[in-house]
Amino acid sequence: MTQEPPSSIDVYQAMSTLRAVRRLRPDPIPPDVLQRVFTAATWAPTGANIQPWRIIAVSDLTLKAALQALYAPEWQKYTANTQARLAGLAPEEQEKQRRTLAAGDYLAEHFHAAPVIAVVCFNPDHMAITDQKLKRVSLVGGASVYPAVENLLLACRAEGLGCVLTTLLCLKESEVINLLGIPEGWYTAAAIPIGYPVGRGHGSIRRRPVSKLVFQDQFGEPFKP
């Protein structure tokens, strides 16, 4: 069945309400909706327009269960470390963190139930990674991958789909590569469970203001629009 895209949301509204939605229903996503979402990913810019990324849309039940089996233990390690840090936070912030962890627990338990898990792959041989010889963590290659991921997330928001960017499966990259038949030279950058939200889903987000993140001419100088 063809489903018309929502028409009541613009790009600014999409960006300002793009929450990480970790509670997803198992209801199927219409093929035309998925086509629009993945088409949006293809519109993202990349170095020399090479598009050195691919997405594997995993919907097979056995494969999703295998991904969940890889994901859940890594989430448990992450949440254990986070819980240990909560004691040093103010009570209000502790409560916010606990709500986030509870949503993450739900995702870890139901990872396989998402109708589609988009596994994002990349090939560094097709990237101009201009910072690879600098004495710091290399980041530039991601500029040809993560804009496509953001386009995908925003398109999901516009379609009323819940989604969340996760990277924990990168800790199990060799297992994911074998499971999904990813060829030599290709690696994993993200996994995005996609589905219609349980409950409200997307909504207002909390971020630092422009005054804290944007400077004028020199680092630390107040921005003057």
C-alpha positions as CSV (number, residue, x, y, z in Angstrom):
1,M,0.0,0.0,0.0
2,T,1.4,3.4,-1.0
3,Q,1.6,5.9,1.9
4,E,1.7,9.6,1.2
5,P,4.6,11.5,3.0
6,P,3.6,13.9,5.7
7,S,3.3,17.5,4.5
8,S,3.2,19.5,7.8
9,I,6.9,19.5,8.7
10,D,9.7,21.6,7.3
11,V,13.4,21.0,7.6
12,Y,13.9,23.2,10.6
13,Q,11.1,21.5,12.5
14,A,12.6,18.1,11.5
15,M,16.0,19.1,12.8
16,S,14.7,20.6,16.1
17,T,12.6,17.6,16.9
18,L,14.9,14.8,15.8
19,R,15.0,12.8,19.0
20,A,16.8,9.4,19.4
21,V,13.7,7.1,19.4
22,R,14.7,3.8,20.9
23,R,11.2,2.3,21.4
24,L,10.0,1.1,18.1
25,R,7.0,-0.9,17.0
26,P,7.5,-4.1,14.9
27,D,4.8,-2.9,12.4
28,P,6.1,-3.1,8.8
29,I,7.1,0.0,6.9
30,P,5.5,0.5,3.5
31,P,8.0,0.0,0.7
32,D,7.4,3.5,-0.8
33,V,8.2,5.1,2.6
34,L,11.5,3.1,2.8
35,Q,12.3,4.1,-0.8
36,R,11.9,7.8,0.1
37,V,14.0,7.5,3.2
38,F,16.9,5.8,1.5
39,T,16.6,8.2,-1.5
40,A,17.1,11.0,0.9
41,A,20.4,9.4,2.0
42,T,21.6,9.3,-1.6
43,W,21.3,13.1,-1.8
44,A,24.0,13.7,0.8
45,P,27.2,15.3,-0.4
46,T,30.5,13.3,-0.5
47,G,34.0,14.1,-1.5
48,A,34.3,14.2,-5.3
49,N,30.7,12.9,-5.4
50,I,32.0,9.4,-5.1
51,Q,29.5,8.2,-2.4
52,P,31.9,5.7,-0.7
53,W,29.1,4.4,1.5
54,R,26.5,1.6,1.2
55,I,23.5,0.8,3.3
56,I,22.3,-2.8,4.0
57,A,18.6,-2.7,4.9
58,V,18.3,-5.7,7.2
59,S,14.8,-7.1,7.5
60,D,15.4,-10.8,7.7
61,L,14.3,-12.1,11.1
62,T,17.3,-14.4,11.5
63,L,19.8,-11.7,10.6
64,K,18.1,-9.2,12.9
65,A,18.2,-11.7,15.8
66,A,21.9,-12.2,15.2
67,L,22.5,-8.5,15.2
68,Q,20.6,-8.1,18.5
69,A,22.8,-10.9,20.0
70,L,25.8,-8.9,19.1
71,Y,24.4,-5.5,20.2
72,A,22.9,-6.3,23.6
73,P,26.1,-7.3,25.4
74,E,27.9,-4.2,24.2
75,W,25.0,-2.0,25.4
76,Q,25.1,-3.8,28.8
77,K,28.8,-2.9,29.1
78,Y,28.0,0.7,28.1
79,T,25.2,1.1,30.6
80,A,27.2,-0.4,33.4
81,N,29.9,2.3,32.9
82,T,27.2,5.0,32.7
83,Q,25.5,3.8,35.9
84,A,28.8,4.1,37.8
85,R,29.0,7.8,36.9
86,L,25.5,8.7,37.9
87,A,26.3,9.2,41.6
88,G,28.3,12.4,40.8
89,L,25.4,14.1,39.0
90,A,22.6,16.3,40.4
91,P,19.4,14.4,41.1
92,E,17.5,16.0,38.2
93,E,20.3,15.0,35.8
94,Q,20.4,11.5,37.3
95,E,16.7,11.1,36.5
96,K,17.2,12.2,32.9
97,Q,20.1,9.8,32.4
98,R,18.1,6.9,33.9
99,R,15.2,7.6,31.5
100,T,17.7,7.5,28.6
101,L,19.2,4.3,29.9
102,A,15.8,2.7,30.3
103,A,15.0,3.5,26.6
104,G,18.4,2.1,25.7
105,D,17.6,-1.1,27.6
106,Y,14.3,-1.4,25.7
107,L,16.2,-1.1,22.4
108,A,18.8,-3.7,23.4
109,E,16.0,-6.1,24.3
110,H,14.0,-5.4,21.1
111,F,16.7,-4.6,18.6
112,H,15.7,-7.5,16.5
113,A,12.0,-6.4,16.5
114,A,12.7,-3.2,14.5
115,P,11.2,-3.7,11.0
116,V,14.5,-2.5,9.4
117,I,18.0,-2.1,10.7
118,A,20.0,0.0,8.3
119,V,23.7,-1.0,8.6
120,V,25.9,1.7,7.1
121,C,29.2,0.6,5.5
122,F,32.1,2.6,4.0
123,N,35.2,2.1,1.9
124,P,38.1,4.3,2.9
125,D,39.9,3.6,-0.4
126,H,37.4,5.8,-2.1
127,M,37.8,8.7,0.4
128,A,40.1,11.7,0.4
129,I,41.0,11.4,4.1
130,T,43.1,14.5,4.4
131,D,43.8,14.1,8.2
132,Q,45.0,10.5,8.2
133,K,48.6,11.5,8.8
134,L,47.9,14.0,11.6
135,K,48.8,13.1,15.2
136,R,45.2,12.8,16.3
137,V,42.2,10.7,15.7
138,S,41.3,10.7,12.0
139,L,37.8,12.2,11.4
140,V,37.7,13.7,7.9
141,G,36.6,10.4,6.2
142,G,33.3,10.6,8.1
143,A,32.4,13.7,6.1
144,S,31.6,11.4,3.2
145,V,29.5,9.0,5.3
146,Y,27.6,10.7,8.1
147,P,25.8,13.4,6.1
148,A,24.0,10.5,4.4
149,V,23.2,9.1,7.8
150,E,21.8,12.5,8.9
151,N,19.7,12.7,5.7
152,L,18.3,9.3,6.5
153,L,17.5,10.3,10.1
154,L,15.8,13.5,9.0
155,A,13.8,11.7,6.3
156,C,12.6,9.2,9.0
157,R,11.5,12.1,11.1
158,A,9.6,13.6,8.2
159,E,7.9,10.3,7.5
160,G,6.8,9.8,11.2
161,L,9.3,7.0,11.7
162,G,11.4,6.6,14.8
163,C,15.1,6.0,14.5
164,V,18.4,6.2,16.4
165,L,22.0,6.3,15.3
166,T,24.0,3.6,17.1
167,T,27.7,2.7,16.7
168,L,28.1,-0.1,19.3
169,L,28.0,-2.7,16.6
170,C,31.2,-1.3,15.3
171,L,32.8,-3.0,18.3
172,K,31.7,-6.3,16.7
173,E,32.7,-5.3,13.2
174,S,34.3,-8.6,12.1
175,E,31.2,-10.5,13.2
176,V,28.8,-8.0,11.4
177,I,31.0,-8.2,8.2
178,N,30.7,-12.0,8.2
179,L,27.0,-12.0,9.0
180,L,26.0,-9.6,6.2
181,G,28.5,-10.6,3.5
182,I,30.3,-7.3,3.5
183,P,33.2,-7.5,1.0
184,E,36.8,-6.9,1.8
185,G,37.8,-3.3,2.0
186,W,34.4,-2.2,3.4
187,Y,33.8,-1.5,7.1
188,T,30.9,-0.4,9.4
189,A,30.1,3.1,10.4
190,A,26.6,2.9,12.1
191,A,23.5,0.8,12.6
192,I,20.1,2.6,12.6
193,P,17.0,0.7,13.8
194,I,14.0,2.1,12.0
195,G,10.3,1.7,12.8
196,Y,7.2,3.5,13.9
197,P,7.5,4.8,17.5
198,V,6.0,3.3,20.6
199,G,4.1,6.3,22.1
200,R,5.0,9.8,21.2
201,G,8.4,9.3,19.5
202,H,10.1,12.5,18.3
203,G,9.7,15.8,20.2
204,S,11.7,18.8,21.4
205,I,15.4,18.3,22.0
206,R,17.9,19.7,24.5
207,R,21.1,21.1,23.0
208,R,23.6,23.8,24.0
209,P,22.8,27.2,22.6
210,V,24.6,29.0,19.7
211,S,26.4,31.2,22.1
212,K,28.2,28.2,23.6
213,L,29.1,26.5,20.3
214,V,29.7,29.2,17.7
215,F,32.5,31.7,17.9
216,Q,33.5,34.8,15.9
217,D,36.8,34.8,14.1
218,Q,38.8,33.3,17.0
219,F,38.1,30.3,19.2
220,G,36.2,31.4,22.3
221,E,35.2,34.9,21.0
222,P,31.5,35.6,21.2
223,F,29.6,35.1,17.9
224,K,28.1,38.3,16.6
225,P,25.4,37.6,13.9
